[in-house]
Amino acid sequence: MLGSAMTHSELVRKVFRDPVHWPAFGFGLGLAPRAPGTFGSLLGLPIWWFAWSYGITAYLLLVLLLFVLGVWICGESAKRLGVHDHGGIVWDEVVGMTLTMTFVEPSIISAILGFGLFRLMDIAKPWPILDIDHRLHGGFGIMLDDVLAAVYAGLVLAGVQYLLVNL
């Protein structure tokens, strides 16, 4: 069976039998029956928290590496499932969440605000994110809409942090 015609238990078996699906599905987080993107986004927070200590250059190189890997991982996983952007493919959310947090230093408050803002932008898909999501296919298309949502969320997050610190 292909894509959405699969039952949840068939999808779970397929994901755990094929190592390409492991990172694409956030090492199981994308198998959540509801809001898999939200669960997948959570994986970006510990990556940010721990990788931030290596400095901004190393951090940005890591995010770039995760993005480049994600183009292949998400594209290949989607191809093997027969669905362009299966909801369980959450590597794009992991990278998007990690990129969102590039704009601020680790703290519980910034983690909560960044998470909420990224999910809001990823779900709402403000212009031009929705257009890009519909026009681009393959792994690059899957990844790019979340990267744009991350930039929007990160800029808002940085602005909120700036206002809170400077008021």
N, C-alpha and C positions, 0 to 999 in steps of 0.2 A: 504494500500500500504506500501511497505517496502523501506527503504533506499533511494537510488538515484532515484527510480522511482517516488518518491513523488514530487509534485510541491512545489514551495517555499511557497505558502500560506498554503498548507497542513502541511508542516514542521513547519511553524510558529504556527499554531493551536496546533499541537502535542506538541511542546516544551512548550508552555504556559499552556497547560492542565496538564502536568506531572511535578511535582516539582523536580524530579531527573534530568530532562533536564535543569532546570534553571541554576545551577552552571556549569554544563557540557558545556552549550552554553554561558558561560560568562555573564549570566544575560541579554542575548539578543545580545551581541556583535558578537557572532558566527553566527548570522542570517544575517550578512552583505552579500549581494549578490556576492561581490568580496572580496578576501583576508580576509576571516574571521579570520584566524590565526593572521594576522597583527593587526586587531582590538582587538582580544582577548588578545594579548600581551600587549596592552595598559593598561589593567586592573592591570597588575603586577606592573606598575610604582607607582601608588598611594599607593599600599600596601607596597612597599619598602620604599617610602618616609616617610610614617607615622610610620611604624613598626621599622624602623632603630633606632629611638630615644630610644627604650627600651633596647638597648644593643645587642651585637652580639649573646650572648647565647639565649636570648629570640627570637631574629630574626631567628636563625637557628632552634629553636624548632618550630616556626611558619611555616617555610618552610617545615620542616619534616611533620608536621601535615597536611599542605595543600597537600603534596605529597601523604601521606597515604589515606587521604580522596579522593584524585583524582583517585587513583587506583580503588576504588569502584565506584565513581561517573562516571568516564569515561567508565569503563567496563559495568556498568549497563545501562548507556545511550546508548552505542553502541548496547548492547543486545536488548534493547527495540526498537531501530530503525532498527535492523537487518542488520547493516553495521559495519564492524570491527572498522574503525576509520573515521567516518563521518567528513568531513571537517569543519562542524559547531561545533564539539566538540572542545572547545578551552581551557578548564580548564588546559590542559597540557601546553599550551602556557602561561597561567597566572602564573603557578608555575615556568615554565622555565624562564620567564622574571624576576620574583622575585628572583630566585636563581642566575641568571646572575649578578644581582645588589648587591649580597652579598659581592662581591670583592671590592666595592668602596663606599665611603660616598656620600650622596645625593648632587647633584648639577645639574643644567640644562645641562651642558656639558656632565657629566657622564650619565645622562638619555638619551640624544640623541645618544651618542656613544654606550651605552649598548643596546639600542633598536635596532639600526642598526646592531650591531654585532650579537645579538641574532637572529634577523630575517634572517641574512645571513647564520648563522650556521644551523638554523632550516630548511631553504629551501635547502641549498646545501647538508646537511647531510654528512659531511666528514666521512671517515672511523673511527670507525666501526659503526657509527650511522645508516647508511642505512642498513647494514647487520642485526643489532639488530631490526630495524623497521620491516624488512621482516620476521624475525624468531620468534619474540615474539608476542603473541596475548593477547587479553583481556586488562583489565585496566592497568596492569603492563607494557605491551608492548607499549600501547598508551602513558603512562607517561615517560617511560625510555628514549626514543629517544630525548625528549625535555630536560630532565635533562642532558643528555650528551651534547646536543647542548649548554645548559646553562653553563656547566663547560668550554667548549671550549671558548665560547664568554666571560665568566667572566675572564678567564686567559688572554686572549688577551686584554680585557679592563683594567685589573690591570696592565699589562705590558705597555700599552699606557700611563696610568696615571702615572706610575712610571717614565717613560722616560720624560714626560712633566714636572713633578715636579723636577726631578733631572738633567735636562739639563741646 
